[in-house]
């Protein structure tokens, strides 16, 4: 995992312990830091609610949606079950956190 992928506040796995990334965590070698796989449990923890086969969250005036597709998740602006407007496929919690921040200028 590359340090350039991480921001303060990202959830990471250090030595088999999931923690929220802090400034002092940047001293760890990237070989000790593992990404946290995105799961339905993590989506709930981050504030997403299940609707049909999607998980949705309201961001400002819009809904954002995430839906399972094989081993990855599809992130979109479409709150329907269709996921018509795919923005990105993601696999890890920190990727979801970073994408959400980039789109909304707010932390999950």
NUNUZA-117372 format. One line per 4 residues: number of its first residue (from 1); their letters; for each residue x, y, z of N, C-alpha, C, O. Coordinates in steps of 0.1 Angstrom, whole numbers, plus 5000, padded with zeros to 4 digits. Layout:
BEGIN
NUM = a = X:Y:Z:X:Y:Z:X:Y:Z:X:Y:Z  ...
END
This chain:
BEGIN
1 = xxxx = 5008:4988:5000:5000:5000:5000:5009:5012:5000:5019:5013:5008  5006:5022:4992:5014:5034:4991:5009:5045:5000:4997:5047:5002  5018:5052:5007:5015:5063:5016:5007:5074:5009:4999:5080:5015  5010:5075:4996:5003:5086:4988:4988:5083:4986:4980:5093:4983
5 = xxxx = 4983:5071:4989:4969:5068:4989:4962:5072:5001:4949:5072:5001  4969:5075:5012:4963:5077:5025:4961:5092:5029:4970:5100:5025  4951:5094:5036:4948:5107:5042:4946:5105:5057:4942:5094:5061  4948:5116:5065:4945:5115:5079:4930:5113:5080:4922:5119:5073
9 = xxxx = 4926:5103:5088:4911:5100:5090:4908:5087:5082:4897:5081:5085  4916:5082:5073:4914:5069:5066:4915:5058:5076:4923:5058:5085  4907:5048:5074:4908:5035:5082:4918:5026:5076:4917:5024:5064  4927:5021:5084:4938:5013:5079:4940:5001:5089:4934:5001:5100
13 = xxxx = 4947:4991:5084:4950:4979:5093:4965:4980:5095:4973:4978:5086  4969:4982:5108:4983:4982:5112:4985:4970:5121:4979:4970:5132  4994:4961:5117:4996:4949:5126:4984:4942:5130:4982:4939:5142  4974:4940:5121:4962:4933:5124:4952:4941:5133:4944:4935:5139
17 = xxxx = 4954:4954:5134:4945:4962:5142:4940:4973:5133:4948:4981:5128  4927:4974:5132:4921:4985:5124:4920:4998:5132:4915:4998:5143  4925:5008:5126:4926:5021:5133:4923:5032:5123:4924:5030:5111  4920:5044:5128:4918:5056:5120:4932:5063:5119:4939:5065:5129
21 = xxxx = 4936:5065:5106:4949:5071:5103:4951:5084:5110:4942:5093:5109  4962:5086:5117:4966:5098:5124:4979:5103:5118:4986:5095:5111  4983:5115:5121:4995:5121:5116:5007:5112:5119:5016:5110:5111  5008:5107:5132:5019:5100:5136:5020:5086:5130:5030:5079:5131
25 = xxxx = 5009:5081:5123:5009:5068:5116:5018:5068:5103:5021:5058:5098  5021:5080:5098:5029:5081:5086:5043:5076:5087:5050:5074:5077  5047:5074:5100:5061:5069:5102:5062:5054:5100:5073:5048:5098  5051:5047:5099:5051:5032:5097:5055:5030:5082:5051:5037:5073
29 = xxxx = 5062:5019:5081:5066:5015:5067:5053:5010:5060:5044:5004:5067  5052:5012:5047:5040:5008:5040:5038:4993:5041:5027:4988:5038  5049:4986:5044:5048:4971:5045:5040:4967:5057:5035:4955:5058  5038:4976:5067:5031:4972:5079:5016:4977:5078:5008:4973:5086
33 = xxxx = 5013:4985:5068:5000:4990:5066:4992:4983:5055:4997:4981:5044  4981:4978:5059:4972:4970:5049:4959:4978:5048:4954:4984:5057  4953:4977:5036:4940:4984:5034:4929:4975:5041:4931:4963:5043  4918:4982:5044:4907:4975:5050:4897:4972:5039:4892:4981:5033
37 = xxxx = 4893:4959:5037:4884:4956:5026:4870:4962:5029:4865:4962:5041  4864:4967:5019:4851:4973:5020:4840:4962:5021:4840:4953:5013  4832:4963:5031:4821:4953:5034:4808:4960:5037:4808:4972:5038  4797:4953:5037:4784:4959:5040:4785:4964:5055:4779:4975:5057
41 = xxxx = 4792:4958:5064:4793:4963:5077:4800:4976:5078:4796:4985:5085  4811:4978:5070:4818:4991:5069:4809:5002:5063:4809:5013:5067  4801:4998:5053:4792:5008:5047:4782:5013:5057:4780:5025:5058  4777:5005:5066:4768:5009:5076:4775:5018:5086:4769:5028:5091
45 = xxxx = 4787:5014:5090:4795:5022:5100:4798:5036:5094:4798:5045:5102  4799:5037:5081:4802:5050:5075:4790:5058:5072:4791:5069:5067  4778:5053:5075:4765:5061:5073:4757:5057:5061:4747:5064:5059  4761:5047:5054:4752:5043:5042:4741:5035:5047:4742:5027:5057
49 = xxxx = 4729:5036:5040:4717:5028:5044:4714:5019:5032:4715:5024:5020  4709:5007:5035:4706:4998:5024:4692:5002:5018:4683:5004:5025  4692:5002:5004:4680:5005:4997:4681:4996:4985:4689:4998:4976  4672:4986:4984:4672:4976:4973:4686:4968:4974:4689:4963:4985
53 = xxxx = 4693:4968:4964:4706:4961:4965:4718:4971:4966:4729:4967:4966  4714:4984:4968:4724:4994:4969:4725:4999:4984:4717:4996:4992  4736:5006:4987:4737:5013:4999:4738:5028:4995:4746:5032:4986  4730:5037:5001:4730:5051:4997:4733:5060:5009:4731:5056:5021
57 = xxxx = 4738:5072:5006:4740:5082:5016:4737:5095:5009:4739:5097:4997  4731:5104:5017:4728:5118:5011:4739:5127:5014:4745:5128:5025  4744:5134:5003:4755:5143:5004:4750:5156:4998:4749:5157:4986  4747:5166:5006:4741:5178:5002:4727:5176:4996:4719:5170:5003
61 = xxxx = 4724:5180:4984:4711:5178:4978:4710:5164:4970:4700:5161:4965  4721:5157:4970:4721:5145:4961:4724:5132:4970:4729:5132:4981  4720:5121:4963:4723:5108:4969:4734:5102:4962:4736:5103:4950  4743:5095:4969:4754:5087:4964:4751:5073:4967:4745:5070:4977
65 = xxxx = 4755:5064:4958:4751:5050:4959:4763:5041:4957:4772:5045:4950  4763:5030:4964:4774:5020:4962:4767:5006:4961:4758:5003:4969  4772:4998:4952:4766:4985:4949:4777:4975:4946:4786:4978:4940  4775:4963:4952:4785:4952:4950:4784:4947:4936:4774:4945:4930
69 = xxxx = 4797:4945:4930:4798:4939:4917:4810:4930:4917:4822:4934:4915  4808:4917:4920:4819:4908:4921:4826:4911:4934:4821:4911:4945  4840:4913:4932:4848:4915:4944:4850:4930:4947:4855:4934:4957  4844:4939:4938:4845:4953:4940:4832:4959:4941:4821:4953:4939
73 = xxxx = 4832:4972:4945:4819:4980:4947:4819:4991:4936:4830:4996:4932  4807:4994:4931:4805:5004:4921:4800:5016:4928:4789:5015:4935  4806:5028:4927:4802:5040:4934:4795:5049:4923:4801:5050:4912  4783:5054:4926:4776:5062:4915:4768:5073:4922:4767:5073:4934
77 = xxxx = 4763:5082:4914:4753:5092:4918:4739:5087:4917:4730:5095:4922  4737:5076:4912:4723:5071:4910:4718:5063:4922:4724:5053:4925  4708:5068:4928:4703:5061:4940:4694:5049:4937:4690:5041:4945  4690:5047:4924:4682:5036:4920:4690:5023:4920:4702:5024:4922
81 = xxxx = 4684:5012:4918:4691:4999:4918:4699:4997:4905:4707:4988:4904  4697:5006:4895:4704:5004:4882:4718:5008:4882:4726:5002:4874  4723:5017:4891:4736:5022:4891:4741:5027:4877:4751:5022:4872  4733:5035:4871:4735:5039:4857:4748:5048:4855:4754:5048:4845
85 = xxxx = 4751:5056:4865:4762:5066:4864:4774:5062:4872:4777:5068:4882  4780:5051:4868:4792:5046:4875:4803:5056:4875:4807:5061:4865  4808:5059:4887:4820:5069:4888:4833:5061:4890:4843:5065:4884  4832:5051:4898:4845:5044:4901:4842:5030:4908:4832:5029:4915
89 = xxxx = 4851:5021:4905:4850:5008:4912:4860:5008:4923:4872:5012:4921  4856:5004:4935:4865:5005:4947:4865:4992:4954:4855:4984:4953  4875:4989:4962:4877:4977:4969:4879:4979:4984:4877:4970:4992  4884:4991:4988:4888:4993:5002:4882:5005:5008:4878:5014:5001
93 = xxxx = 4881:5005:5021:4875:5016:5029:4881:5029:5026:4874:5039:5024  4895:5030:5026:4901:5043:5024:4898:5048:5010:4898:5061:5008  4896:5040:5000:4893:5045:4987:4879:5051:4987:4877:5062:4981  4869:5045:4994:4856:5051:4995:4857:5065:5003:4851:5074:4999
97 = xxxx = 4865:5065:5014:4866:5077:5021:4872:5088:5012:4867:5100:5013  4882:5085:5005:4889:5095:4997:4880:5100:4985:4880:5112:4982  4873:5091:4979:4864:5095:4968:4853:5104:4973:4850:5114:4967  4847:5100:4984:4836:5108:4990:4841:5122:4993:4834:5132:4991
101 = xxxx = 4853:5123:4999:4858:5136:5003:4861:5144:4990:4858:5156:4990  4866:5138:4980:4869:5145:4968:4857:5151:4961:4857:5161:4955  4846:5143:4962:4833:5147:4956:4825:5157:4964:4818:5166:4959  4826:5156:4977:4818:5164:4986:4825:5174:4995:4818:5182:5002
105 = xxxx = 4838:5173:4995:4846:5182:5004:4841:5180:5019:4842:5189:5027  4837:5168:5022:4833:5164:5036:4839:5150:5039:4840:5142:5030  4841:5147:5051:4846:5134:5056:4834:5125:5057:4823:5129:5061  4836:5112:5055:4826:5102:5058:4826:5099:5073:4818:5091:5078
END
